[in-house]
């Protein structure tokens, strides 16, 4: 549990501004981790039109950090690993957790499913092909190409890796 700390008048004014933007109270924000509060205080310094989106982004990040701690407790996956996942995956995990707070199997399936295709952006860059071309493949083909990439990456040159992945993609198109 986080402990509310004492604030100087500048901190209170900044938290009040952030709270106003988020339609909450400064007291509620004071229970967030100190680094989140400092980021929010810094975010309200620019003009209000820019501050709202920045404060909202920080709020979302703090919310997802708390959610990933809960996901970690249920799934057994380290919090740092969960926080490093893309925000879209974190949001999905948060929804899954809210649907069934004790379903470790579903949470771990979601994490595994993401990890099975996580290398697609790296593969697209290596092959100099648009990412949407790879994500349009059936999921099993995405997993297969990512698996080959994961196995070969670091063991062969980039040119050999690209040639092997292109050959795999060509065989997939032919079948």
N, C-alpha and C positions, 0 to 999 in steps of 0.2 A: 504494500500500500504506500502511495506517495504521500509525503507530508507537505502541507502548505508551509511556505516560507515567508519571511518578512520581506517587504518590497519597499524600495524608495519611491518617491512621488513620480519619477520619470517612468519606472516600470509599471506603476498603476495606471498612468495615463495611456501608455502604449497597450497594456492589456485591456483597458476599457475600450480603446479604439478597435482592437481585434475582436473583442466580444461583441461590440456593436455590429461589426461587419458580419459576424457569424450568427447574430441573433441569439446570443447566450449571455452569460454574465462573466465578469472578470474573475469572480470567485471560482466558477467552474473551470476556467482556464488555468487558474493558479494550482490546480491539482495535476496538471499535465507535467511531464518531465521538464526539468529546467531548460534543457537544450531546445525543446519545442517552444517554450515560452520566449526564450531569447530570439529564436527565429521569427516568431510572430511579432515581437516588439520591433525587430529590424524591418520586417515586411510592411509595417504600417507607416513608415517614414516617407515613402514615395507618395505621389498623388493618390487619392482614394481610388481612382479608376484602375490603377495598377495594383494597389494594395489588396483589394478584395480577392483577386485571383491568386495572389501569392499566399495570403493568409489561409485561404481555402485549401490550397495545395498542401500547406504545412499541416493543417488540421486533418486532412485525409491521410497524410503520411503517418501522423501520430495515431489515428484511429486504426489504420492497417497494422501498425507495429503492435498495438495491443491485441488485435485480432490474431496476429501471427503467434503471439505468445500463447493464446488459448489453443490455437491449432497445434502448436508444438506440444502442449501438455497432452492433448488427445492422441496425436499421431506418432509422437516419439521422434519427430524430425527436429533437428536443432533450429532454434529461432533464427540464427544468422543465415542458415540455408534458406529458410522461408522468406526472410526479408530480401534476399538477393533475387528472388523470383520476380518476374515482371508484375506490375501492378494489376494487370488483367487477371493473372493467375491468383494473386493474393485475394482479389475481390471474389473470385469464384470459390476459393477455399473458405472465405468468410461466410458466404451464402450457404455453402454445404454444412459448415459448422452450425449455423443458426437453424438449419432444417433438422439436423439430428446431432445434438451436442456430444454424443458419445460414439459416433460412427468413425472409428479410426480407419477402417477398411476403405470407405469411400474417399476419405481425405488422402490416404496414401495412393489410391488408384489415380486420383486427380494429379497428384505430384508426379507420379511415375509417367502418366500420359504426357505431361508437359515435358519432362526430361527426355522422353523418347524421341521428341522432335525439336528439342532446344537448339540443336546445331544447325537448323535450316538457314538462319541468317548468315552464319559463317560459310556454309556450303554455297549459298547464293553469291556471296562475295568472291569466294575462290573460283567459282565457275563463271563469274561475271554474267550472271543471269538474274532477271528480276525475281525477287522473293515470291511474288504471287504465283509465278510459274511452278515453283516447288510446293507451295501450300495448296495448290489446286490438285495435286496428286492425291490419290486415295491414302488414307491414314497409314495403312500397312506399308505402302511404298515409301511414304515419308519416313517411317520408322526404319525401314530397311536401308535407305540411303544414309540416314543419320547413324545407324549402327556401323555401316561400312566406314563412314567418316571417322567415327570415334575409335574404331579399331586401327585404322591406317594412319590417322593424324599423328605426326611426330615420329613415325617409323619409316616414312618414305618422303621424298621431296614433294614440294607443292605441285610441281608439274606432273609427277607420277600419280599423286593423289587426285588431281583434277582429271587426268586421263582415265583413271579407274572409275571415278564417280560418273564421268560422262558415259563410259561404257555400260555401267549399271543402268543409268537412265535410258540409254538407247535400247537395252534389252527389255526394260520395263515397257517402253513404247511399242516394241515389236510384239509383246505378248498380250 
